[in-house]
Amino acid sequence: MEQANTDDCEGVSAGAFVFHSRPNQSLTHRQQRIVFGSLAAVCFATAGGFALLGYWPILPFAGLEIGVLAWALGALRSREEDYEKLTIDGDVVVLEWQSDTHGGRREMNRQWARVVCDCRTPGRNCRLSLSSHGRETRVGQYLSDEARLELAATLRRKLQA
């Protein structure tokens, strides 16, 4: 799940660094409905065929299967507003995020901010965060390990400049 870009946003000076990432939403609402309807039709048609042959206990399992699919698509839809935004503008580093029902904002002084990148194995299972005054805030949760490492290098350069 990854989509990221660096661009200038409203209220930010022209020389500012802005990193914005959000989960990859590969299906639109319409496409989700088509996929759900198609899978439900195939599942219930197959279950109906078996029920006509006398294997009626398959019907509750087919309903359960479609119910779980509906729940999964609903869970994906509930996270479509999630995002992370990191702005480095002058001496201020601002982190903003929305994840599920939790959101927040944290401001740090650029001179005190440090990039912390911990990988369990070299280049894999990486955790990226910004630290200042003993508090760490995770960054790049929607990125792959490679993209997190690239972001860590970029942030180190931007914070030292």
C-alpha positions as CSV (number, residue, x, y, z in Angstrom):
1,M,0.0,0.0,0.0
2,E,1.9,3.0,-1.1
3,Q,1.6,6.2,-2.9
4,A,3.8,9.1,-2.1
5,N,4.8,12.4,-3.6
6,T,6.6,15.5,-2.7
7,D,4.9,18.8,-3.6
8,D,4.2,22.2,-2.4
9,C,0.9,22.8,-0.5
10,E,-1.1,25.8,0.6
11,G,0.3,27.8,3.5
12,V,3.9,26.5,2.9
13,S,6.7,28.5,1.5
14,A,8.1,27.8,-2.0
15,G,11.3,26.3,-0.6
16,A,9.7,23.9,1.8
17,F,9.9,20.1,1.6
18,V,6.6,18.4,1.7
19,F,6.1,14.6,1.8
20,H,2.6,13.3,1.6
21,S,1.7,9.6,1.6
22,R,-1.5,7.6,1.8
23,P,-2.7,4.0,1.3
24,N,-3.0,2.8,-2.3
25,Q,-6.7,2.7,-3.1
26,S,-6.5,0.5,-6.2
27,L,-10.3,0.1,-6.6
28,T,-12.9,2.9,-6.9
29,H,-16.2,2.5,-5.1
30,R,-17.8,1.5,-8.4
31,Q,-15.2,-1.1,-9.0
32,Q,-15.6,-2.4,-5.5
33,R,-19.3,-2.9,-6.1
34,I,-18.7,-4.7,-9.4
35,V,-16.1,-7.0,-7.8
36,F,-18.4,-7.7,-4.8
37,G,-21.5,-8.3,-6.9
38,S,-19.6,-10.6,-9.3
39,L,-18.1,-12.7,-6.5
40,A,-21.4,-12.8,-4.7
41,A,-23.2,-13.9,-7.8
42,V,-20.7,-16.7,-8.6
43,C,-20.6,-17.9,-4.9
44,F,-24.4,-18.0,-4.6
45,A,-24.9,-19.5,-8.0
46,T,-22.4,-22.3,-7.1
47,A,-24.0,-22.8,-3.7
48,G,-27.5,-22.8,-5.2
49,G,-26.4,-25.5,-7.7
50,F,-25.1,-27.7,-4.9
51,A,-28.2,-27.0,-2.8
52,L,-30.4,-28.2,-5.7
53,L,-28.3,-31.4,-5.7
54,G,-29.1,-31.9,-2.0
55,Y,-26.1,-30.3,-0.4
56,W,-28.0,-27.5,1.2
57,P,-25.6,-27.1,4.2
58,I,-23.3,-25.1,1.8
59,L,-25.7,-22.2,1.8
60,P,-24.8,-20.8,5.2
61,F,-21.1,-21.0,4.4
62,A,-21.6,-19.2,1.1
63,G,-23.5,-16.4,3.1
64,L,-20.7,-16.3,5.6
65,E,-18.1,-16.0,2.9
66,I,-19.9,-13.1,1.2
67,G,-20.4,-11.5,4.6
68,V,-16.7,-11.6,5.3
69,L,-15.9,-10.2,1.9
70,A,-18.4,-7.3,2.6
71,W,-16.7,-6.7,5.9
72,A,-13.2,-6.6,4.3
73,L,-14.3,-4.1,1.6
74,G,-15.9,-2.0,4.3
75,A,-12.7,-2.0,6.3
76,L,-10.8,-0.9,3.3
77,R,-13.3,1.9,2.6
78,S,-13.0,3.1,6.2
79,R,-9.3,3.8,5.7
80,E,-9.5,5.7,2.5
81,E,-9.0,9.0,4.3
82,D,-5.8,8.0,6.1
83,Y,-2.7,10.0,5.3
84,E,0.7,11.1,6.5
85,K,2.1,14.6,5.8
86,L,5.6,15.7,6.7
87,T,6.6,19.3,6.1
88,I,10.1,20.9,6.6
89,D,9.7,24.6,6.3
90,G,12.6,26.7,7.6
91,D,13.4,25.6,11.1
92,V,10.1,23.8,11.7
93,V,9.3,20.2,11.0
94,V,5.6,19.4,11.1
95,L,4.1,15.9,11.1
96,E,0.4,15.4,10.5
97,W,-1.4,12.1,10.2
98,Q,-4.8,10.4,10.1
99,S,-4.9,6.7,10.7
100,D,-8.3,4.9,11.2
101,T,-10.0,7.1,13.8
102,H,-6.8,8.6,15.3
103,G,-5.1,11.7,14.0
104,G,-2.5,14.0,15.2
105,R,0.0,16.8,14.6
106,R,3.4,17.2,16.0
107,E,5.8,20.2,15.5
108,M,9.6,19.9,16.0
109,N,12.5,22.2,15.8
110,R,14.6,21.3,12.8
111,Q,17.9,21.4,14.7
112,W,16.6,18.9,17.3
113,A,14.9,16.5,14.9
114,R,16.7,13.2,14.2
115,V,15.9,10.4,11.8
116,V,15.7,7.0,13.3
117,C,15.6,4.0,10.9
118,D,15.7,0.6,12.5
119,C,15.7,-2.5,10.2
120,R,15.4,-6.0,11.8
121,T,17.4,-7.4,8.9
122,P,19.6,-5.3,6.5
123,G,17.2,-3.4,4.3
124,R,14.0,-5.3,5.5
125,N,11.3,-4.8,8.1
126,C,12.3,-1.2,8.6
127,R,10.7,1.2,11.0
128,L,11.3,4.9,10.3
129,S,10.6,7.7,12.7
130,L,11.5,11.2,13.6
131,S,12.8,11.8,17.1
132,S,12.9,15.0,19.1
133,H,13.2,15.6,22.8
134,G,12.9,11.9,23.7
135,R,9.7,11.4,21.6
136,E,9.6,9.4,18.4
137,T,6.9,9.7,15.8
138,R,6.6,7.0,13.1
139,V,6.8,8.1,9.4
140,G,6.3,6.2,6.2
141,Q,3.9,3.5,7.4
142,Y,2.3,3.3,3.9
143,L,5.7,2.8,2.1
144,S,7.7,-0.3,1.2
145,D,11.0,-0.9,3.0
146,E,12.9,0.4,0.0
147,A,10.8,3.6,-0.1
148,R,11.3,4.0,3.7
149,L,15.1,3.8,3.3
150,E,15.0,6.3,0.5
151,L,12.8,8.7,2.6
152,A,15.2,8.3,5.5
153,A,18.1,9.3,3.3
154,T,16.2,12.3,1.9
155,L,15.1,13.4,5.4
156,R,18.7,13.2,6.7
157,R,19.8,15.5,3.9
158,K,16.9,17.9,4.4
159,L,17.4,18.1,8.1
160,Q,21.1,18.8,7.8
161,A,20.7,21.5,5.1
